[in-house]
Amino acid sequence: VTDHIRAITDGSRHHSLVLPVWPHNTLQHIELGLFDVLVIHYTIVAKEHTFLLPAVREQIAKFPGLKVAFIQDEYRFVNATIDALRELGIRLLFTCVPEGEIEKVYSPERLPGVTVVPVLTGYVPNDLAELEVPPYGHRAIDVGYRSRKVPTWLGDLGWEKYIISVKFPEAAARYRLRLDISCREEDRIYGEDWIRFIYNCKAFLGVESGASVFDFTGDIQRQVEAHEDREPNVGFEELQRLYFAEQEGKIRLNQISPRCFEATSLRTLLVLYEGDYSGILVPWRHYIPLKKDHSNVDEVVKILLDRRRAETVIEAAYSEVACNPEYSFANFSGRFDHEIETMISPEG
């Protein structure tokens, strides 16, 4: 989050000011007319009045300059979010929905006059690729992973974040690898500790980011959560069958995760479920593909235990992805500047 905000502020060639809206809402004490552009970051849930109080929403709606929004986790309460974007008068929207899927979510009929620009969920953090890290053979952990058991109503893609943490240790048990894999909330790692965790792992598990179910009205979430309250031990497959099987994969939000950029920067081998990864990562070249039924775990572990083969993949990912200017936050900053400059007319 910090890297993303700094790319918009410090990375831009324009002057900017960060205005926190929680817990102390500075927007209430600032004359927005002083600014040319107002950007609502993805850390603010636009539909929630907890973040944007009614008085602030009115202030934003009246703002005469260019209004920009970044959105992530776009599979949730889609209709309410679109209503909020219209209410606030957003004219430029940066989305993680891939280009070919945008009209299924943000059609011109629903957001008239809004320019929608697809971006990635994250980029290569500044200077991370220059960090001195332990060599492959000196790392204490063979395979690491952190995630959380996300809500079942996110569908197959969300469920994979959890299921890989269960199935991989089972499939690889006979190899007695040193694993540090968890989806428990109390085991989550933040800040510099997260960076150290990644570069102390020889390999890192991963799946595509996003969700395979879009809940436009919020009904799917409400129905699933009500069922889970009645029957806490109900399985994912049963909930899927009852409430969202028909919605699976109708809109493709599969994306590369920021942790893929972090791992390649820190020279950690990626072991990922087979997927597209935004067309950036190439299987067997940039990562070791793991079948979703874990049937090829022997082949994966064989490469993991072969330092030379592992380092060949690590080096290709490092040089072609982590060190590629196209995937840098600097490039993202330049694109952000270009898009807002394009939207502001010369006479304005």
Disulfide bonds with the S-S distance in Angstrom:
none
